[in-house]
């Protein structure tokens, strides 16, 4: 008579002592060249993902170009918050105000550009001059008035810097705020 609990028992193999087991599991788990093949597979997978991303981005670009650059749906048929009437006199008045402000801004930008050009001309003259050390002199321009600040080391250098600024086309006035110092040793 067999006992039911003996049927479920599994007979385990006999485990050899540690000294005998040391060399048993030293064989590689992957076959010969397995790591190289696995690395190549990962590289191919990354390439495939990158190619897929480029294709998706290209598809979005083409779709945007094809549809006129808009991914939004068509606007609603009725607009909210308008009475349907346009006050043309008020719109003209507002347009004239905006045009005047734009003209003033353009004139200010043009003035800034001209001031920058004058400053650059004077600085370039000072850099090319043998008697003036341009690194120690600051040139600022306000309209056609030029202000020279900084340090000079001789009266001759000061006079030459003022002369260069005065001779520059577009300058009407030169303010001399240069400080005289003894030359560094």
C-alpha positions, 0 to 999 in steps of 0.5 A: 500500500502506497501512502498518498504523501509519498507520491508528491515527494520529489527526489532531489539529486545529490549535491556534491561537496563544494570543492567538486562544485567549484568548476561545474558552473564556470562555463559562460551562460551565453553561447560564444559571441553572445554579448557581441550579438546582444550589443548589435541587437541593441544598436539595431533597435536604437537605430530603428527607434531613431529612424521611426522618430525622424519619419514621424517628425517628417510626417508632421512637417509634411502634414503641416505644410500640406494643410497650410501650417495649422493643426487647429480645427475650423473656427466656429460659425458665430463669433461671440461678443461682437455686435456685428457693427463696426465704428469706422470713424473710431477704427480710423482714429485708432489706426492713426494713433497706432501709425503715429506711435510706430513712426515715433518708435521708428525715429527713436530706433533710427536715432539710436542706430545713428548714435551707435554709428557715431560712437563706433566711428570715434572708437575706431579712430581712437583704436587706429591712432598711435597716441590714444589708448582707446581701452581707457576712454569711453565714448557715449553719444546722445544725438550729435553730442559726444561725451568722452570719459575715462583716463588719459596719461598725458595732455597730448593724448587728451587733446588727440582724443578730443580732436578725433571726436570733433573731426568725426562727421555728424558730431556737433559738440564734444564734452571732455570728461577725461581724467589725467593720471600718471602712467602705470609703471 
